[in-house]
Amino acid sequence: MLAGLTAVAIVAGGLVVVFGGGGLLCRTREPVLVSVAAAVDVAPAVMEAAGLFNETETAVGGRCVLVQVTEEPPATVLRTLIGDRAGVLRERPDGWIADSSAWIRLARRQGASALPEEESVVATSPLVFATRSSLARRFSVGGTEMNWRMVFPPTVRGRLAPNEDEPDVVRVPDPSLAGAGIATVAAARDVVGTGPDADKALTAFVRWAQAGSAPDYRSMMAAVDDHTFWQRPVVIVPEQSVLRHNRRPSADPVVALHPREGTIRLDYPYVVTAGDPTVAEASTAFADWLKGQQAQEIVRRAGFRSGDGAQGPISPGPLVPSADPRIRPSVSPQDIDEALRAWSRLAPPTNILVLADASKHMAEPLNGTSKIRTALDAARMGLQLFPDSTRMGLWEFARGLGGAKDYRQRVGLGPINEPETGQVVRRSRLAELTGTITAHDRRGSSLYDAVLSGFRKVSGDYRAEMNNSLLVITSGEDDGKGTKLPELLDKLRREWNPDEPVQIIIIAFGKDVDRGSLSQITAVTNGSLHEAQEPGEIIDVFLAALARRLCHPTCEPSA
């Protein structure tokens, strides 16, 4: 339905389309119809503005212009404009208001046609940390300021869990769906800087954010009121979302808090997407009208700031800071675009098979316990880094353990949040096995045979939409009774497919690791080798391995 359409009638043989408040507004036989796709949060204000615009009887080429507005997620519009076939709109819109100019730049880079070089910003809204008023008071009493480092998991901040005066989760909108999520990735990258440690921290953020992300701001705000799981939730949303949410009466309304390092202003740009010149001119007329005083008052009453950011929301109330937020100047549009590219590389789910060394070498002592216990304690911690979208399996290996195969499947490769058989999901089964697998004192290590078999398993079960990996947890020794190193390397080189790449990641526990041999294995598949002595090091190990996605396929050798 066209926004504001109240009647369609045939009068004196001509089509009369009635829009807006009730007058006969468009008396031409062929009005210029303009469809505008607007991001979900700004769409209601734009719909109201379109109704008033239609009453102005603006004309293009002697034909009046009538605008219809629909709510559409930016990602759906982008796919439509670049010519994707799945998850697209039925028809291409004539104008697009996204919730970040990053979407417009991305559309241009991906080949969207008929997009002019410039767009006009309809509204702005700074990102805020939002939480219940009662929790905001608790954080204040505890001396906790909102800051961008809160988006990282506690391990990046030097602890296993947040303390009682901190949020137990800071939820982020999904950057693949919402502009606020894209901006949050940029802020996270800006906080940690660059370099290997920064890449690990950013990777940790992505893995953490995936588990708590939501598709839109309404879902984010609903999570603040949800008392069933998180005890001290904070969400990152545009300021406008807080104002809209608080229009419903609540005994514990939501308050907006500014991060101490400064925030990022989210913009809502209008870009003309029409291919027809007449429709493009009509779409431009509506874009220009949206910058005027009448439309800007509608935008500000809806809780947004003006397009130029100079005027705040009308009647924001006491739960939104009256002072203008400090904008983080170090985050440029280029930084935001790079953050989106980083997310796109780090966020895809993982298809991963874990090989656990259960040979006699893993029974050897390491820092007061056995290598296998240190390794499996580490694996239990690392398991927390994988979201429910992961596919995972587990094999243990030692010479003769599985008969001629020299390995034994404990959990078949499949969705981590689904059971392989029975009622127990793979994640629970994997966590259980990290506490029960033991080393076999008299069995040698079939490392090279297990690596080749595991590599072939993941390659045969390759998932194009995922990052495909073989993770080997081992002492790093092979007993020499099966496949030899040169033979393994030759087979890996011949079987590794650059179009369907499977990475081999090796985590070796102990002080006498054969780095030379193991690094040759990982180098063939652009993988990585890591040495670990303590269970806590597993976090860095996993994150360093996953962070290589940022440079793939041009990463430097890791060892």
C-alpha positions in Angstrom: 0.0 0.0 0.0 1.2 3.5 -0.8 1.9 5.5 2.4 -1.2 7.6 3.3 -3.4 6.1 0.5 -7.0 6.5 1.6 -9.0 5.9 -1.6 -8.8 5.2 -5.3 -11.7 6.3 -7.4 -12.6 6.8 -11.0 -13.9 10.4 -11.5 -15.0 11.7 -14.9 -13.1 9.0 -16.6 -9.8 9.9 -14.9 -7.8 8.2 -12.1 -7.9 10.2 -8.8 -5.4 9.0 -6.2 -6.1 10.4 -2.7 -3.1 10.6 -0.3 -2.5 12.1 3.1 -5.1 13.8 5.2 -8.1 13.7 2.9 -8.0 16.2 0.0 -8.0 15.4 -3.7 -4.2 15.8 -4.0 -3.2 14.3 -7.3 -5.4 14.9 -10.3 -3.1 13.7 -13.0 -3.8 10.5 -14.8 -0.3 9.3 -14.3 1.4 10.4 -11.1 5.1 9.7 -10.6 5.2 7.0 -8.0 8.4 6.9 -5.9 9.1 3.9 -3.6 11.5 4.5 -0.8 13.0 1.8 1.3 13.9 3.0 4.8 15.8 1.4 7.7 13.4 0.0 10.2 14.1 2.6 13.0 13.8 5.7 10.8 10.9 4.4 8.6 8.0 5.6 10.8 9.3 9.2 10.7 9.9 9.0 7.0 6.4 7.6 6.4 4.9 10.6 8.3 7.0 13.0 6.3 6.0 11.3 3.0 2.3 11.9 3.9 3.0 15.6 4.3 5.2 15.8 1.2 2.4 14.2 -0.9 0.1 17.0 0.2 2.4 19.6 -1.3 1.5 18.3 -4.8 5.1 18.6 -5.9 5.3 18.1 -9.7 7.9 16.7 -12.0 7.5 17.2 -15.8 3.9 18.2 -15.2 3.0 15.1 -13.2 2.5 15.1 -9.4 4.9 13.1 -7.2 3.5 10.5 -4.8 5.9 8.8 -2.3 5.4 5.4 -0.6 7.7 4.3 2.2 8.4 0.8 3.4 10.5 -0.6 6.2 13.4 -2.6 4.8 16.6 -3.8 6.4 19.6 -2.2 4.8 21.2 -5.6 3.9 18.1 -6.6 1.9 18.1 -3.4 -0.1 21.9 -3.7 -0.7 21.4 -7.2 -2.1 18.6 -5.9 -4.3 20.7 -3.1 -5.7 23.8 -5.2 -6.5 21.7 -7.8 -8.3 21.7 -10.8 -5.9 19.0 -13.3 -6.4 18.4 -14.5 -2.8 17.0 -12.4 0.0 16.0 -9.5 -2.2 13.0 -7.1 -2.6 10.4 -7.9 -5.2 11.1 -4.6 -6.9 14.1 -2.2 -6.9 13.3 0.9 -4.7 13.6 4.5 -6.1 15.2 5.9 -2.9 17.0 4.3 0.0 17.5 5.5 3.6 20.0 3.2 5.3 21.1 3.4 8.9 24.7 4.1 8.0 26.4 5.6 5.0 28.7 2.5 5.2 25.9 0.6 3.4 25.9 3.1 0.5 29.6 2.9 0.1 29.5 -0.9 0.2 26.8 -0.9 -2.4 28.9 1.2 -4.7 31.9 -1.0 -4.2 29.9 -4.1 -5.1 28.6 -2.7 -8.3 25.2 -1.2 -7.5 24.1 0.8 -10.6 22.3 4.1 -10.8 23.6 5.4 -7.5 24.7 9.1 -7.6 28.0 10.1 -6.1 26.4 12.0 -3.2 23.6 11.4 -0.7 21.8 13.6 1.8 21.7 12.8 5.5 18.1 12.8 6.8 18.8 12.2 10.5 21.6 11.3 12.9 21.7 9.5 16.2 24.8 8.9 18.4 25.5 5.4 19.7 24.9 5.0 23.4 25.2 2.2 26.0 21.7 1.5 27.2 20.7 -0.3 30.3 17.9 -0.3 32.9 17.9 2.7 35.3 18.5 0.5 38.3 21.5 -1.1 36.7 22.9 2.3 35.7 22.7 3.4 39.4 24.5 0.2 40.4 27.3 0.8 37.9 27.6 4.4 39.0 27.9 3.4 42.7 30.5 0.8 41.8 32.5 3.4 39.8 32.0 1.7 36.5 32.0 3.9 33.5 30.7 2.7 30.1 33.6 2.2 27.7 34.3 0.5 24.4 36.5 -2.2 26.0 33.3 -3.6 27.5 32.4 -5.0 24.1 35.4 -7.5 24.4 35.1 -10.7 26.4 36.5 -10.6 29.9 39.5 -12.7 28.9 40.8 -9.8 26.8 40.4 -7.5 29.8 42.5 -9.8 32.0 39.8 -11.8 33.8 37.7 -14.9 33.2 34.4 -13.2 34.2 33.2 -9.7 34.7 33.0 -8.4 38.3 29.7 -7.6 40.0 30.0 -3.9 39.2 30.3 -4.5 35.5 27.8 -5.6 32.8 27.8 -9.3 32.4 27.1 -8.8 28.7 27.3 -5.9 26.3 25.1 -6.9 23.3 25.9 -5.6 19.9 23.6 -5.3 16.9 24.6 -7.7 14.1 27.0 -5.7 11.9 25.8 -7.7 8.9 22.3 -6.3 9.4 22.6 -3.0 11.4 24.6 0.2 11.1 25.2 0.4 14.8 26.9 -2.9 14.7 29.2 -1.8 11.9 30.1 1.3 13.9 30.7 -0.8 17.1 33.2 -2.9 15.2 35.0 0.3 14.1 35.1 1.6 17.7 36.5 -1.8 18.9 39.2 -1.7 16.3 40.0 1.9 17.1 40.4 1.1 20.8 42.8 -1.8 20.4 44.8 -0.4 17.5 46.7 -2.5 15.1 49.2 -5.4 15.2 49.0 -9.1 16.1 47.7 -8.5 19.6 45.0 -6.1 18.3 44.0 -8.7 15.7 43.5 -11.2 18.4 41.5 -8.8 20.5 39.3 -7.9 17.5 38.8 -11.6 16.8 37.7 -12.2 20.4 35.2 -9.3 20.1 33.7 -10.8 16.9 33.3 -14.3 18.5 31.9 -12.7 21.7 29.5 -10.4 19.7 28.2 -13.2 17.5 26.8 -15.0 20.5 24.9 -11.9 21.8 24.1 -10.0 18.6 20.5 -9.2 17.6 19.1 -8.4 14.2 17.6 -5.0 15.0 17.4 -2.3 17.6 13.9 -3.3 18.8 15.3 -6.8 19.7 18.3 -5.1 21.5 16.0 -3.0 23.6 13.8 -6.0 24.5 16.9 -7.7 25.7 17.4 -5.0 28.3 14.1 -5.7 29.9 14.6 -9.5 29.8 15.5 -10.8 33.3 15.6 -14.5 32.5 19.2 -14.9 31.4 21.6 -12.0 31.7 21.6 -10.2 35.1 23.4 -7.0 34.1 22.7 -6.5 30.4 23.9 -3.4 28.4 23.2 -2.9 24.7 24.7 -0.6 22.2 22.0 1.2 20.1 21.3 4.6 18.6 20.1 7.1 21.1 16.8 7.3 19.3 16.0 3.6 20.2 16.1 4.6 23.9 13.7 7.4 23.4 11.3 5.3 21.4 11.5 2.4 23.9 10.8 4.7 26.9 7.5 5.9 25.4 6.0 2.8 27.0 5.5 3.2 30.8 8.0 1.2 32.8 8.9 1.0 36.5 12.5 0.6 35.5 13.0 2.6 32.2 16.1 2.5 30.1 18.8 5.1 30.4 21.3 6.1 27.7 24.9 6.4 28.8 27.8 7.9 26.8 31.1 5.9 26.6 34.0 7.8 28.2 36.2 7.6 25.1 33.7 9.3 22.9 31.1 7.8 20.6 30.2 7.5 16.9 27.4 9.4 15.3 25.2 7.1 13.2 23.9 8.8 10.0 20.8 8.0 7.9 21.6 9.0 4.3 19.1 9.2 1.5 20.4 8.0 -1.8 18.5 8.1 -5.1 18.4 4.6 -6.6 15.9 5.0 -9.4 17.1 4.2 -12.9 14.3 6.1 -14.7 15.2 9.8 -15.1 11.8 11.1 -14.3 11.4 8.9 -11.2 15.0 9.8 -10.1 14.1 13.5 -10.3 11.0 12.9 -8.2 13.0 10.9 -5.7 15.5 13.7 -5.5 12.7 16.2 -4.9 11.6 14.1 -1.8 15.2 13.9 -0.6 15.5 17.6 -0.8 12.2 18.1 1.0 13.3 15.9 3.9 16.1 18.4 4.7 13.6 21.2 5.2 12.3 22.5 8.5 8.9 20.6 8.5 10.5 17.2 7.8 13.3 17.8 10.3 10.9 18.5 13.0 9.2 15.2 12.4 12.6 13.5 12.5 13.4 15.2 15.8 10.0 14.4 17.4 10.7 10.8 16.6 13.9 10.9 18.8 16.5 11.6 16.2 18.9 14.5 15.9 18.8 16.7 12.8 20.6 15.6 9.7 23.4 18.0 10.3 23.6 16.9 14.0 23.2 20.5 15.2 19.7 20.1 16.7 18.9 17.4 19.3 15.7 15.4 19.7 12.5 17.3 20.7 11.7 16.6 24.4 14.2 13.8 25.0 13.4 13.6 28.7 15.8 13.0 31.6 16.9 9.5 30.6 19.0 10.8 27.7 22.1 12.9 28.5 21.3 16.6 27.9 24.9 17.3 26.9 26.0 16.6 23.3 28.1 13.4 23.2 31.8 13.7 22.4 32.3 12.2 19.0 35.3 9.9 18.6 37.3 11.8 15.9 39.7 8.9 15.2 37.0 6.8 13.6 36.8 7.9 9.9 34.4 6.5 7.2 37.4 4.5 5.9 37.8 3.0 9.4 34.1 2.0 9.4 34.4 0.4 6.0 37.5 -1.5 7.0 35.7 -2.7 10.2 32.9 -4.1 8.0 35.4 -6.0 5.9 37.1 -7.3 9.1 33.7 -8.5 10.4 32.9 -10.2 7.1 36.1 -12.2 7.3 35.9 -13.1 11.0 32.2 -13.7 11.4 31.5 -16.6 9.2 30.9 -19.8 11.2 33.4 -22.5 11.5 33.5 -26.1 10.3 36.2 -27.6 12.5 37.4 -31.1 13.3 39.5 -31.4 16.5 42.2 -34.1 16.7 43.2 -34.8 20.3 46.5 -36.6 20.8 46.0 -39.5 23.3 49.4 -41.1 22.8 51.9 -41.9 25.6 53.7 -38.6 24.9 50.6 -36.8 26.2 50.9 -38.6 29.6 54.2 -36.8 30.2 54.2 -34.2 33.0 53.8 -30.5 32.2 53.7 -27.8 34.9 52.5 -30.2 37.6 50.0 -32.1 35.6 50.0 -34.2 32.4 50.2 -32.7 28.9 46.8 -34.2 28.0 45.1 -32.7 31.1 46.7 -29.3 30.3 45.6 -29.6 26.7 42.0 -30.7 27.4 41.5 -28.1 30.1 42.6 -25.6 27.5 40.2 -27.1 25.0 37.3 -26.7 27.4 38.1 -23.0 27.7 38.4 -22.7 23.9 35.1 -24.4 23.3 33.4 -21.3 24.8 34.7 -19.2 21.8 32.6 -21.1 19.3 29.0 -19.9 18.7 26.0 -22.1 18.0 26.5 -21.7 14.3 29.7 -23.9 14.5 30.0 -27.4 13.1 32.5 -29.4 15.2 33.7 -32.9 15.6 36.3 -34.7 17.8 38.7 -37.5 17.1 41.4 -38.9 19.5 44.4 -40.6 18.0 47.2 -42.9 19.0 48.9 -45.8 17.3 46.5 -48.7 17.0 43.7 -46.9 18.9 41.2 -47.3 16.2 42.6 -50.4 14.7 44.1 -49.9 11.3 42.9 -46.3 11.2 45.0 -45.3 14.3 42.3 -42.8 15.4 38.9 -43.1 17.0 35.9 -40.8 16.3 34.4 -39.6 19.6 32.0 -36.9 18.2 31.1 -36.8 14.5 31.5 -33.6 12.6 28.2 -31.7 12.7 26.2 -28.8 14.2 27.5 -28.0 17.7 24.1 -27.2 19.0 22.5 -30.4 17.8 22.9 -34.0 19.1 24.7 -36.5 17.0 22.5 -39.2 18.5 20.1 -39.2 21.4 19.4 -36.0 23.3 22.8 -34.6 24.3 24.0 -31.9 21.9 27.5 -32.0 20.6 28.6 -29.0 22.7 27.7 -30.8 25.9 29.3 -34.0 24.7 32.5 -32.2 23.7 32.7 -30.5 27.1 32.2 -33.9 28.8 35.0 -35.5 26.8 37.5 -32.8 27.6 37.3 -34.1 31.2 37.3 -37.9 30.4 39.8 -38.5 27.6 43.1 -39.9 28.9 46.5 -40.7 27.4 47.4 -44.3 26.6 50.7 -45.0 28.3 51.9 -47.7 25.9 50.7 -46.3 22.5 52.8 -44.3 20.2 51.7 -41.3 18.3 50.1 -41.6 14.9 50.2 -37.9 14.4 51.0 -37.7 10.7 48.4 -40.4 9.8 45.7 -38.7 11.9 46.5 -35.3 10.3 46.1 -36.7 6.8 42.9 -38.5 7.7 41.5 -35.5 9.5 42.4 -33.2 6.6 40.6 -35.4 4.2 37.6 -35.6 6.4 37.2 -31.8 6.6 37.9 -31.4 2.8 35.3 -34.0 2.0 32.8 -32.3 4.3 33.7 -28.8 3.1 31.2 -26.0 3.7 31.5 -23.0 1.3 29.7 -20.6 3.7 32.1 -21.5 6.6 35.7 -21.3 7.5 37.0 -24.9 7.4 39.7 -26.0 9.8 41.5 -29.0 11.2 42.6 -28.3 14.8 45.3 -30.6 16.1 46.0 -30.7 19.9 49.2 -32.7 20.3 52.6 -33.1 21.9 54.0 -32.7 18.4 55.7 -36.1 18.1 55.1 -38.9 15.5 56.3 -42.4 16.2 57.6 -42.9 12.6 55.7 -46.1 12.0 53.1 -44.8 9.5 53.0 -42.0 7.0 56.4 -40.1 6.9 56.7 -36.3 6.9 57.7 -35.9 3.2 54.9 -38.2 2.2 52.4 -36.2 4.3 53.6 -32.9 2.9 53.4 -34.2 -0.7 49.9 -35.4 -0.2 48.7 -32.2 1.4 50.2 -30.1 -1.4 48.5 -32.2 -4.0 45.1 -32.4 -2.2 44.8 -28.8 -0.8 42.3 -26.9 -2.9 42.7 -23.1 -3.0 39.1 -22.8 -4.1 38.0 -24.9 -1.1 40.7 -24.2 1.5 41.0 -26.2 4.7 43.4 -24.7 7.3 45.5 -26.9 9.6 46.0 -25.3 13.0 48.4 -27.1 15.4 48.6 -26.4 19.1 51.6 -28.2 20.5 51.9 -28.7 24.3 55.4 -29.1 25.8 58.9 -27.6 25.7 60.5 -29.8 23.1 58.2 -29.2 20.2 59.6 -30.0 16.7 58.7 -26.7 15.3 60.4 -27.3 12.0 58.3 -30.3 11.0 55.0 -29.0 12.4 55.4 -25.6 10.7 55.9 -27.3 7.4 52.6 -29.0 7.8 50.7 -25.9 8.7 52.4 -23.8 6.0 51.0 -26.0 3.2 47.5 -25.0 4.1 48.2 -21.4 5.1 47.5 -22.6 8.7 49.4 -21.8 11.9 51.4 -23.4 14.6 51.2 -22.4 18.3 53.0 -23.6 21.4 51.3 -23.6 24.8 52.4 -24.4 28.3 49.3 -23.3 30.4 45.6 -23.9 29.9 45.0 -20.1 29.9 47.2 -19.7 26.9 44.5 -21.4 24.8 42.5 -18.2 24.5 45.4 -16.5 22.8 46.1 -19.6 20.7 42.6 -19.8 19.4 42.3 -16.1 18.8 45.7 -15.9 17.0 44.7 -18.8 14.7 41.3 -17.3 14.0 42.8 -13.8 13.4 44.6 -15.1 10.4 41.4 -14.7 8.6 42.1 -11.0 8.5 45.1 -11.6 6.2 44.0 -14.8 4.4 45.2 -15.7 1.8 48.3 -13.5 2.1 49.3 -14.2 5.7 53.0 -14.5 6.6 54.0 -18.0 7.9 53.3 -18.3 11.6 56.3 -20.3 12.4 
